[in-house]
Amino acid sequence: MDKSKLLLVVVLAVLVGGCGQMDSSPEETEKTPAEMDPTDLPQIDAFQNEYSRELMVSTEPVAEGYYLMRSKIDAFTIWFPEEAVLMDNASGVDGDHYEKIRISYENKNENREYTGNFQYQYGGNAKKPERILDNLRWRWDFEDEWNEVEEEESRILYGIKEVAPNEYVVMGYKVSIKQTPQVIEFVYDVGCVNKQAKGCEIHLEEEKQFALQWVKSIRFSGTRSNGDETDGE
């Protein structure tokens, strides 16, 4: 075969190979729950609610009854109870330094309802979290001592108050120790849907453990939403 014919064969082979690569589709990236069809998601409130679905990280549970949720500004993650929903009208962000979320649950059959309110702050009150405690004392007329829980990278201070028969509030803050200044104020309010109905009974110890497990699940990201490190500022 002369050189001209050999060159033609090589060119054709390259063209055919290139077309084949163009026809082959790249591997599809795994979709987030927000990108999936709701019918393909777990048939539970956390995923069927359009607002909470947007913040879910995966359809795989992180613990029994919980899924991982990431904040809108990527400041923290938190376990999301499968039976709860995000209240979009009571949630919001302010730049990359403030975010509030409200998570709600109501079950008339078991006559129990709760809301979990979480407010993240970078800077500001995060540098002086005792202001948060002062504010909570004023808002809830709380006079007892605060309880403290030490974690590897954070510290939790909390208090409990019975605001009405069978209605309790667990309140306080979680502050980052290694990735300061970051803090999350929390208020967990639990009670009966129908306080007049028979069988309205809220167990304080169970609710306290539920609330603390929820708060302990929070993990600060250590970065702002634009990727800048928070440490040292």
N, C-alpha and C positions, 0 to 999 in steps of 0.2 A: 504494500500500500504506500503510495507516495505521500509526501509531507502535507500537501494541500488536503487530500482526503482524510488523513489522520487528524488534521486540525479541525475539520468539519465534524468529525465524530466526537471529538472532545467537547466542542462548543455545544453540540446537540445534547450530549450527556449532562453538561452543566445546566443547560436550560431546563431539561426534563427534571433534574434533581431539584432545581430551584422552584419549579412549579409545584412539585410534590410537597416541598416544605411550606409553601404558601397555602396549599389546600389543607394542610393539617392544622387543626385548631389547637391553640395553646390550652394548657390545663386550666380548668375553671377554678377560680379561687372560691374558698368556702364562704357561703353567704352568711351574713349576720341575721339574727331573728327579725330585724327591721326590714330586711330585704326579702324575706321569705313570705310565701303565701300563708295567711293565718290558718288555713285548713291543714297545712303541713306542720304546724307548731303544736306543742302540747295543749290540750284542751283544758286549760286552767286560766284563771282570771289574769295572772301576771303576764301571760302571753297574748291573750285574746283582747286585752285592753290596749288600744292603739298607742297610748302615751307611755305606759310602762314597757311595752314591747320595744320601743325605739331605743331604750337604754340597756336592754339585756345583752350580755356578752355572749352567751351560749345557751343552747337548749339542754345541756348537760347539767344536772343539779350539783351544787357544791356540798350539799348536805341534805338529809331527808327533809323535804318540804321547802327547800331554799334554792334560789338561783342567783347567779352573780349579776349585779347591776353596776354599771360604770356611770359616774356623774357626767353631765353634759360638758363641763369644762375640763374633764379628765383629771380632776383633783383627787378623787378617791373612789374606791369601790365599796360596796356594801351588799350583804346578803339580802335578797328580796323574798319575802314570804310568798309562796305560790298562790295563796288564796287572796292576796291583797292587790291593790291597783294604785297607780300613781295619779294623784290629783293634780292635773296640769294647771288648773286655774289657781292653785295655791302654791305653785312651784315657779322658780325663775332664777335667772342669773344676772350678774352685773359685772361685765368684763370677765377677767380671768381670776378675780380675787374674792368673789362672793357667789354663793349658790345656795338656794333653799329648795328642799323637796319635802312634799307631804305624801305619805303613804297611808292608805286607808283600807279598813276591812269592816264588813258588817255581815252578820249572819243572824237572821231573825229566828231561825229554828233553834239554834243554841243560845239565843238571846245574849249575844256578845258582840261588841264593836270596839275598835281601837283606831287611833291615828298615831303615826310616828312622824314627828316634825324634826327635820335635821337642817341646820344652817351652817354651812362651811364658810370660813373666813381665812384669808391670807393677809397677814399684817393686821393693823388695827387692834381689835380686841384679842387677837391671837397672841399679841405680845403681853397683854395684861388680862388673862382669862378670868381673874377674880372679878372683873367688871361683869362678866356673864353671870356669875353666882349672885352678885348684888342685884342684878336685874331680875333674875329668877325669884329671888327672895321677895322682891317688891311685887312682881306680877302675881305670885301664887301665895303671898302672905306666909312664906315658909320660915319657920323659926328653929328647926332642928339642926343638928350638926350634919355636915357633909360626910359621906363615906368615900373612901379612896381605894382604887384598884390600880396597882402598878403592872404595866405590861413591858415587854422588851423594848418597844420603840414609842410607847405612848403612856399617858396617865389619864385615868378616868376619875372624875369626882361626880357624885350623884346623891340625890336625896329623894325621898318618897313622901307623898302626902295623900291622905284621904280627903278628897274635896267634897264628897257626898257619900251617902250610904251606897256601897258597892260601886264606887267610882274612885279610881286612883290615878295619880300622876307620878311618873318616874322622870326626873329631870336632872340636868347637869351638863357636863361637857367632856369631850375627849380631846386632849391636846397632844400634838406630836412632840416627842422629845428630841429625836435625831434630825428631823426635817422641819425645824422651826422657821418662822412662826406660822403654824397651821393649827386650826382648832375647829371642832364641830360642836355646836350647841344642840342638845336634843331634849325633846319633850315627848314622852310616851303617855298618852291619855287613854285609859281603858274603862269600860263600863258596860252596862246592859242596854240593849236596844230599847226595850220596854221596861223601865224601872218599876212599873206598877204590877207587872205580871208575876205570877208565882214562879218560883225557880230562878229568880234573879239573884245570882250569887257569883261574885268575882273572888277568886282565890289570890290573895295578895302575894304570897310567896311564889306561886307559879308565874304570876305576871311579872314579878321582879326579875326572876331568872330569864324569862322570855325577853324582856327589855334589855337586860345586860348582855345576853348572848348576841342580840342584834347590834348593840353598840360595839361590842368586842370584835365583831366581824368587819368593822370599818378598817380599811387600809388606805393610808395617805399615799398618793402617787409619788410625791417628792419633786414633781415638776409642775410648772404652769402649763396652760393649754398650748402655749407656743413652743414648749419644749425646753425653756430656760430652767436651770436648776434653781430651787428655792433656797438651798442651803447658803448661809453666809450673808444673806441680804438683810 
